[in-house]
Structures are given as C-alpha cells and as structure tokens.
Amino acid sequence: MTPRLPITRRSMLLGAAAFGVPAILAGCGNPNTQNTQGASGSAARGTVTIGSNASDEIPKKSLETVVKAFTQADVRINTVDHNTFQENINRYLKGTPDDVFTWFAGYRMQFFAEQGLATDISDVWQEIGGDYTPAFKAASTGSDGKQYFVPFTYYPWAVFYRRSLWEEKGYVPPTTLDEFTALARKMKADGLVPLAFADKDGWPAMGTFDILNMRTNGYDFHISLMAGKESWTDPKVKQVFDTWRGLMEFHQPAALGRTWQEAGQSLAQKKTGMYLLGMFVAQQFPEAERDDLDFFTFPEINPRFGTDSIDAPIDGYMISAKAKNVDGAKALLKHLAQASSQNAATKLDPGTLASSSKADTSGYSALQKRGAELVSQATHIAQFLDRDTRPDFASTVMIPALQRFVGEPDDIDPLLKDIEAQKANIFR
C-alpha cells in the first residue's frame, strides 16, 4: 500500500557536547567492514564509509545485511549511539564526516543542504525517481529544488498494546478521549500501569505533545506553532497541556529516568497496558511475541479534527559535502533505494515500512500491514516535533521544557511563558 506523505518541515537536534565530535562519530561505534567485488569481476571502486545512528541491535543488523548485498565498493559502517549522533551531527558534518550518513527527510535534510554540508544527488534521483511517489521526492528535495536525500524506511506513531492482555481483560480500543481515560482508570484498577512512558532521552515526550496538539487544535495550527507563527501562551496551547496533565496520573512514574526501550519492555512484559510510540517499539518484543502486538490511533479529542493527523517520520541516507568517494557513495544510495534492499530491511526490522513504492508488501507482518494502512488513510502527516521545527528551538527549548512539564505538570503558565520568550528570540 503506497502512503500519501505530504511535504512537512523537519529539523535536527543540535547538541552542546564539549568533546570532539568528528572523532566520536568516526570512532565510538563498532565499525563493520564489508569487502565486496562487483558482479562483473571488476575491482571495487575504493571504500565507502557510512556514519550510522542505527545503534540498536535490530536496525544495526538490518543495515549490515542490506550493505552486504552491495557489490560496487567496499563499505565501512561507523555506528554511533543514536542520540549522540543526532546531538552532534552539525559539527560532525563540518569536520571529517563519512561519505554517507543516516539522516531524516524534509526540514532536517534541507537544513544541511542550505548550509552546503550535503551533496546534490539529483542525478541519482533521475535513476531512482520512478520508485518513489511524488510526496517522497518532495520530502527529499531542498529549498533550491535539488535532491539531497534517499528515503529508506518510515514508521507511524500510534498507541500500542498486547492483544492477548486486552482480550484477557476485555479491553476495547477507545475512540474518544473520555473512553481513553475510562480505559486507563480500568487498567489502573486492574493493577496495571495504564501508559508506558519514558523521556530520559528528551524526545519521546514530543510525540505525546504532537498528537495531543493535532487532536485538539488540528494539523495546520500544529505546523504553524512549530514554525514560530503562533504564541505558546495561546489558550489553545494551554488546553493541550491541561489535557496532558489530566492524563499524567496514568503515566508510568519516574519517566525522566527511563529509556524508551525500557518502557517498551514493560509493555512486552504486560506490566503496562498501552504505549504511545513509533512502530519501532516492536524491536523490544521477542520475535515469537510480535504477532501479539497491536495498536490503535490516538482517539479523537476535538470532533472538528477527529483522527485525521498522525506522526510518520521518514528515515534515509545523504552524502556529506566532504565525501571522499562520491561515485561510490552515489552507487550505494542507488542500492539502498532498491525495493529489494528495503524489503530486506523491513523483514529484519518489524517496526519499519519500506519507502519505495515498488517494495513487496506481501511479506509484511500483520503489524506492518496495519501500519501502512494507517498512514495511507491519514489526511495529514507530521514528521515529529524535533523534525518539524527549527533545530535550535527543538534542542535548547523544547527538550528541557517538556522534561520540566513531565516533572512538574502543575506549572503550566510559567512554563508556556518561558517557551514563548525563548521562541521570540529564536524565530526572528
């Protein structure tokens, strides 16, 4: 099923680490070198290096497997912890980057293209363009009309749960906020923590804000807020935080000390009843139990907007402006764009969907088929808070602000005033 993905703005997280980023991104991970030779018997065209944020076990194995099938150059993968990679990507690209690097579509891609830190791959798109919908191409295109990004996989955000636990307890997916709250109360009475929740890494809470804002105020207001065109002290925004505060009693406690992986494991262990997260939560389930994982889209809050909007971020690859082997890097991107490569990746990583319109979805799990259906039926698709706004605003303002709210949910008015004051200094 081909998703309809409209153009949305995306950003990057900028870190303030005091260490030498190029050295860390090049050497912190466990590099994996694949030596291959072209099928024609000709010598490989040197070495292509990949700077990868795929540090978790399943996505890491997925990339290694896909790269092994590339036969036009030797490939060395330099893997770095996901958050470290994101927080230091700006200095990394200005230093001594790898030839190819894992990154994100839309605004995040445009941000580096505008700074001259990415290589134009419009010639690559002349060959691969027929494998993607116009929406995916638009999400790969810079403000100058050139392409800088190759989409690889994407995934929707939804509320995940274990089907067997729900059948045992007689739970039914809610369609309104009142039903959602009533269900959470029932779970609490049954001895479950209703909502798995974690925000140690700073970004997971953004997904909760996104969906509550889109359900309450609609996609257009949400994107306008992300663009700095709306006030954070607007009563509409306060209503979002008031709604969230009303749900806090159902959240897993001590969230600021918990990773998303740990929260996902609590869902797998049936210690929690629901988890609002990306479909990659499936990575935390044993393979034999993944068929028990199901989801529903977050329920309606405002009937005017219903459930017409979701987050569904796109991940993929770019070539750095300082790439040493541009020809080899472009050949690798063409390989990654192939439906066969993406089929291999989505088979290994149950929490992702192939971006190529030519990918074979017949082998998708039930969860993946439902995920593709959810995306295809959405009227509006956002990319995620830290990908839909300015990088400095996402990193220096929203991460600490949302963590402050999670720790002190009754302190809404001063919080929103602080966000608005900082926004005014950034969006000028």
Secondary structure in CASP SS format (residue, H / E / C, confidence):
PFRMAT SS
TARGET T0000
AUTHOR 0000-0000-0000
METHOD secondary structure of the structure
MODEL  1
M C 1.00
T C 1.00
P C 1.00
R C 1.00
L C 1.00
P C 1.00
I C 1.00
T C 1.00
R C 1.00
R C 1.00
S C 1.00
M C 1.00
L C 1.00
L C 1.00
G C 1.00
A C 1.00
A C 1.00
A C 1.00
F C 1.00
G C 1.00
V H 1.00
P H 1.00
A H 1.00
I H 1.00
L H 1.00
A H 1.00
G H 1.00
C C 1.00
G C 1.00
N C 1.00
P C 1.00
N E 1.00
T E 1.00
Q E 1.00
N C 1.00
T C 1.00
Q C 1.00
G C 1.00
A C 1.00
S C 1.00
G C 1.00
S C 1.00
A C 1.00
A C 1.00
R C 1.00
G C 1.00
T E 1.00
V E 1.00
T E 1.00
I E 1.00
G E 1.00
S E 1.00
N C 1.00
A C 1.00
S C 1.00
D C 1.00
E H 1.00
I H 1.00
P H 1.00
K H 1.00
K H 1.00
S H 1.00
L H 1.00
E H 1.00
T H 1.00
V H 1.00
V H 1.00
K H 1.00
A C 1.00
F C 1.00
T C 1.00
Q C 1.00
A C 1.00
D E 1.00
V E 1.00
R E 1.00
I E 1.00
N E 1.00
T E 1.00
V C 1.00
D C 1.00
H H 1.00
N H 1.00
T H 1.00
F H 1.00
Q H 1.00
E H 1.00
N C 1.00
I H 1.00
N H 1.00
R H 1.00
Y H 1.00
L H 1.00
K H 1.00
G C 1.00
T C 1.00
P C 1.00
D C 1.00
D C 1.00
V E 1.00
F E 1.00
T E 1.00
W E 1.00
F E 1.00
A C 1.00
G C 1.00
Y H 1.00
R H 1.00
M H 1.00
Q H 1.00
F H 1.00
F H 1.00
A H 1.00
E H 1.00
Q C 1.00
G C 1.00
L C 1.00
A E 1.00
T C 1.00
D C 1.00
I C 1.00
S H 1.00
D H 1.00
V H 1.00
W H 1.00
Q H 1.00
E H 1.00
I H 1.00
G H 1.00
G H 1.00
D H 1.00
Y C 1.00
T C 1.00
P H 1.00
A H 1.00
F H 1.00
K H 1.00
A H 1.00
A C 1.00
S C 1.00
T E 1.00
G C 1.00
S C 1.00
D C 1.00
G C 1.00
K C 1.00
Q E 1.00
Y C 1.00
F C 1.00
V E 1.00
P E 1.00
F E 1.00
T E 1.00
Y E 1.00
Y C 1.00
P C 1.00
W E 1.00
A E 1.00
V E 1.00
F E 1.00
Y E 1.00
R E 1.00
R H 1.00
S H 1.00
L H 1.00
W H 1.00
E H 1.00
E H 1.00
K H 1.00
G C 1.00
Y C 1.00
V C 1.00
P C 1.00
P C 1.00
T C 1.00
T E 1.00
L H 1.00
D H 1.00
E H 1.00
F H 1.00
T H 1.00
A H 1.00
L H 1.00
A H 1.00
R H 1.00
K H 1.00
M H 1.00
K H 1.00
A H 1.00
D C 1.00
G C 1.00
L C 1.00
V E 1.00
P E 1.00
L E 1.00
A E 1.00
F C 1.00
A C 1.00
D C 1.00
K C 1.00
D C 1.00
G C 1.00
W C 1.00
P H 1.00
A H 1.00
M H 1.00
G H 1.00
T H 1.00
F H 1.00
D H 1.00
I H 1.00
L H 1.00
N H 1.00
M H 1.00
R H 1.00
T H 1.00
N H 1.00
G C 1.00
Y H 1.00
D H 1.00
F H 1.00
H H 1.00
I H 1.00
S H 1.00
L H 1.00
M H 1.00
A C 1.00
G C 1.00
K C 1.00
E C 1.00
S C 1.00
W C 1.00
T C 1.00
D C 1.00
P H 1.00
K H 1.00
V H 1.00
K H 1.00
Q H 1.00
V H 1.00
F H 1.00
D H 1.00
T H 1.00
W H 1.00
R H 1.00
G H 1.00
L H 1.00
M H 1.00
E H 1.00
F H 1.00
H E 1.00
Q C 1.00
P C 1.00
A C 1.00
A H 1.00
L H 1.00
G H 1.00
R C 1.00
T C 1.00
W H 1.00
Q H 1.00
E H 1.00
A H 1.00
G H 1.00
Q H 1.00
S H 1.00
L H 1.00
A H 1.00
Q C 1.00
K C 1.00
K C 1.00
T E 1.00
G E 1.00
M E 1.00
Y E 1.00
L E 1.00
L E 1.00
G E 1.00
M H 1.00
F H 1.00
V H 1.00
A H 1.00
Q H 1.00
Q H 1.00
F C 1.00
P C 1.00
E H 1.00
A H 1.00
E H 1.00
R H 1.00
D H 1.00
D H 1.00
L E 1.00
D E 1.00
F E 1.00
F E 1.00
T C 1.00
F C 1.00
P C 1.00
E E 1.00
I C 1.00
N C 1.00
P C 1.00
R C 1.00
F C 1.00
G C 1.00
T C 1.00
D C 1.00
S E 1.00
I E 1.00
D E 1.00
A C 1.00
P C 1.00
I E 1.00
D E 1.00
G E 1.00
Y E 1.00
M E 1.00
I E 1.00
S E 1.00
A C 1.00
K C 1.00
A C 1.00
K C 1.00
N C 1.00
V H 1.00
D H 1.00
G H 1.00
A H 1.00
K H 1.00
A H 1.00
L H 1.00
L H 1.00
K H 1.00
H H 1.00
L H 1.00
A H 1.00
Q C 1.00
A H 1.00
S H 1.00
S H 1.00
Q H 1.00
N H 1.00
A H 1.00
A H 1.00
T H 1.00
K H 1.00
L H 1.00
D C 1.00
P C 1.00
G C 1.00
T C 1.00
L E 1.00
A E 1.00
S C 1.00
S C 1.00
S C 1.00
K C 1.00
A C 1.00
D C 1.00
T H 1.00
S H 1.00
G H 1.00
Y C 1.00
S C 1.00
A H 1.00
L H 1.00
Q H 1.00
K H 1.00
R H 1.00
G H 1.00
A H 1.00
E H 1.00
L H 1.00
V H 1.00
S H 1.00
Q H 1.00
A C 1.00
T C 1.00
H E 1.00
I E 1.00
A E 1.00
Q C 1.00
F C 1.00
L H 1.00
D H 1.00
R H 1.00
D H 1.00
T C 1.00
R C 1.00
P H 1.00
D H 1.00
F H 1.00
A H 1.00
S H 1.00
T H 1.00
V H 1.00
M H 1.00
I H 1.00
P H 1.00
A H 1.00
L H 1.00
Q H 1.00
R H 1.00
F H 1.00
V H 1.00
G H 1.00
E C 1.00
P C 1.00
D C 1.00
D C 1.00
I H 1.00
D H 1.00
P H 1.00
L H 1.00
L H 1.00
K H 1.00
D H 1.00
I H 1.00
E H 1.00
A H 1.00
Q H 1.00
K H 1.00
A H 1.00
N H 1.00
I H 1.00
F C 1.00
R C 1.00
END
